[in-house]
Amino acid sequence: MPENTDDLHLIERCKRGETSPFGQLVLNHQNRIYNLCRYMLGNVQDAEDAAQDSFLKAFRNIKNFKPDASFYTWLYRIAINTCLDYRKRPLFASLFTRSKEGEEFPIKQLSHEFSPERLYAAKQASQTLQVCLGELSPKLKAAILLKEIEGFSYEEIAGIMEISPGTVKSRISRARDELRGLMKKHTEQKRTPIV
């Protein structure tokens, strides 16, 4: 992913000791970093704390940033590691946004047709997926999040997670396999009548 030249200019100013350009870097990336933390940690308060911690770590280490890597990728790596430091908290507790009425909706809608049956089925599928994602290991969750939600390439994920592209492919494949098995198990459990 090509580096934003505005970001590079702001980073150079930060490296010279100016602090105000970092505020613009935060504005440029805060929404995506917050969303990443929200997906990883599952609640607003933890996501806000982790995003703030991530930017604080980036600010403290901006002099170590090398322009041969993307600032965006570097910042994502910091955010992923910060979220993994919150390991005692459940990751991926929620993949939903809430409407003003408090209803949960999946981030990616299954269809543009909004019949009550489709909305109910989408909500049920999303709730099952949420539970299943919560059962994955943090490393598998991080890999699948970066691929499926954020749309990063295997090479970009490898850079963010500091692992080889082969390991990324393996983790994503394992995450998909585990999710398929977990989804099947949870779906069958819902169909089994309680006697």
URFEN-V776820 format. One record per residue. N is the residue number from 0. PHI is phi in radians with two decimals (NA if undefined). Layout:
n phi
N PHI
N PHI
//
This chain:
n phi
0 NA
1 -1.14
2 -1.30
3 -1.27
4 -1.14
5 -1.10
6 -1.05
7 -1.06
8 -1.10
9 -1.11
10 -1.10
11 -1.05
12 -1.12
13 -1.09
14 -1.13
15 -1.44
16 1.84
17 -1.33
18 -1.78
19 -1.11
20 -1.11
21 -1.15
22 -1.02
23 -1.21
24 -1.07
25 -1.07
26 -1.06
27 -1.14
28 -2.18
29 -1.08
30 -1.12
31 -1.22
32 -1.18
33 -1.05
34 -1.07
35 -1.02
36 -1.10
37 -1.11
38 -1.12
39 -1.27
40 -1.81
41 1.54
42 -2.55
43 -1.07
44 -1.10
45 -1.11
46 -1.12
47 -1.09
48 -1.10
49 -1.16
50 -1.11
51 -1.09
52 -1.06
53 -1.10
54 -1.19
55 -1.11
56 -1.09
57 -1.11
58 -1.07
59 -1.15
60 -1.96
61 -1.03
62 -1.17
63 -1.49
64 -1.18
65 -1.93
66 -1.16
67 -1.27
68 -1.89
69 -1.29
70 -1.03
71 -1.03
72 -1.14
73 -1.05
74 -1.15
75 -1.09
76 -1.05
77 -1.07
78 -1.15
79 -1.05
80 -1.11
81 -1.12
82 -1.12
83 -1.17
84 -1.17
85 -1.53
86 -0.89
87 -1.15
88 -1.66
89 -1.19
90 -1.51
91 0.99
92 -1.13
93 -2.60
94 -2.04
95 -2.16
96 -1.86
97 -1.94
98 -1.38
99 -1.08
100 -1.44
101 1.54
102 -1.31
103 -1.66
104 -2.30
105 -1.11
106 -1.01
107 -1.79
108 -1.24
109 -1.35
110 -2.79
111 -1.56
112 -1.55
113 -1.90
114 -1.47
115 -0.98
116 -1.13
117 -1.18
118 -1.10
119 -1.13
120 -1.10
121 -1.13
122 -1.16
123 -1.09
124 -1.12
125 -1.17
126 -1.14
127 -1.14
128 -1.06
129 -1.02
130 -1.09
131 -1.15
132 -1.08
133 -1.13
134 -1.64
135 -1.35
136 -1.21
137 -0.98
138 -1.18
139 -1.19
140 -1.07
141 -1.08
142 -1.11
143 -1.21
144 -1.06
145 -1.11
146 -1.40
147 -1.48
148 -1.60
149 -1.54
150 1.34
151 -1.26
152 -1.34
153 -1.03
154 -1.16
155 -1.15
156 -1.12
157 -1.02
158 -1.15
159 -1.16
160 -1.57
161 0.99
162 -2.38
163 -1.34
164 -1.01
165 -1.10
166 -1.17
167 -1.03
168 -1.03
169 -1.10
170 -1.12
171 -1.16
172 -1.10
173 -1.09
174 -1.09
175 -1.11
176 -1.07
177 -1.09
178 -1.10
179 -1.02
180 -1.11
181 -1.17
182 -1.09
183 -1.08
184 -1.05
185 -1.19
186 -1.17
187 -1.15
188 -1.11
189 -1.20
190 -1.40
191 -1.24
192 -1.23
193 -1.50
194 -1.75
//
